[in-house]
Amino acid sequence: MTLVDLFQDKDKKTKEKTETISKWLLDGSLATDELCVFAENSKDSVKATCIEALEYATKINPNIADENVFSFVSKTLTDTAPRVKWESAKVIGNTAHLFPKNLAIAIKNLLINSGHDGTVVRWSAAFAIGEILKLKTKHQLMLLKEVEKMVHEEEKNSIRTIYLEAMKKMNK
């Protein structure tokens, strides 16, 4: 079965499609580059499902992501579809430690999404920013200043807590 076949199968629900793609990524029967090209040329709902599959897979094995995957999800943070934004942020959170020299675009776009109207987009951005903040990179000081501002501006305690926990862990 191909990605096209999977998405044309109306009997499979989105969650099942996500799990199938994630399994393919983890067992090596689907290359991440192939998935990214397919997603990039698909409508928002399909793209989001592909990125969600990347998120599931990178949570289990972050090393399946290469620089192309990281670049792809860093760019898709700017898509208009909220689900694409939040799934992309979660992939970045799962894999940022592998790409400490490639964080600039991701950080820029995550900071934009940290002010998004959607709670899930902000939560996901906070998760990724928190994971990046814990890394010892050249961006840490600038990011810390931004996070300190966001802690005071964020209305949701759950999101504020993500930032505060990351700040605590960065000092360890």
Residue pairs with C-beta under 8 A, 6 or more apart in sequence:
3 21
3 30
3 34
3 35
3 38
3 50
6 12
6 17
6 20
6 21
7 17
7 42
7 46
7 49
9 17
12 20
14 45
14 49
17 49
17 53
18 49
18 52
18 53
18 56
19 53
19 56
20 53
21 30
21 35
21 49
21 50
21 53
22 53
22 54
22 56
22 57
22 60
24 30
25 32
25 35
25 53
25 54
25 57
25 64
26 57
26 60
26 61
26 64
32 54
32 64
32 65
32 66
32 68
32 69
33 66
33 68
33 69
35 50
35 53
35 54
36 50
36 68
36 69
36 72
38 50
39 46
39 47
39 50
39 51
39 72
39 76
40 47
40 72
42 50
44 79
44 80
44 81
44 83
44 84
45 81
45 83
47 76
47 79
47 81
47 84
48 81
48 83
48 84
48 87
51 73
51 76
51 84
51 87
51 88
51 91
52 83
52 87
54 65
54 69
54 73
54 87
54 91
55 87
55 90
55 91
55 94
57 64
58 64
58 65
58 91
58 94
58 95
59 90
59 94
62 94
62 95
62 97
62 98
63 98
65 91
65 94
65 95
65 98
67 99
67 102
69 91
69 95
70 91
70 92
70 95
70 98
70 99
70 102
70 106
71 102
71 105
73 88
73 89
73 91
73 92
73 106
74 88
74 92
74 102
74 105
74 106
74 109
75 105
75 109
76 84
76 85
76 88
77 85
77 88
77 89
77 92
77 106
77 109
77 110
77 112
77 113
78 85
78 109
78 112
79 85
79 88
82 116
82 118
82 120
82 121
85 113
85 116
85 118
85 121
85 124
85 125
86 118
86 120
86 121
86 123
86 124
86 125
87 124
89 110
89 113
89 121
89 124
89 125
89 127
89 128
90 124
90 127
90 128
92 106
92 110
92 128
92 131
92 132
93 124
93 127
93 128
93 130
93 131
93 132
94 131
96 103
96 106
96 128
96 131
96 132
96 135
97 131
97 135
100 135
100 137
103 132
103 135
103 137
103 139
104 139
106 128
106 132
107 129
107 132
107 139
107 143
110 125
110 128
110 129
110 132
111 125
111 129
111 146
113 121
113 122
113 124
113 125
114 122
114 125
114 126
114 129
114 146
114 150
115 122
116 122
116 125
119 156
119 159
122 154
122 156
122 159
123 156
123 158
123 159
123 162
126 150
126 154
126 159
126 162
126 163
127 162
129 143
129 146
129 147
129 163
129 166
130 147
130 162
130 163
130 165
130 166
131 166
132 139
132 143
133 140
133 143
133 144
133 147
133 166
133 167
133 170
134 166
134 169
134 170
140 170
144 167
144 170
147 163
147 166
147 167
148 167
150 163
151 160
151 163
151 164
151 167
154 160
154 163
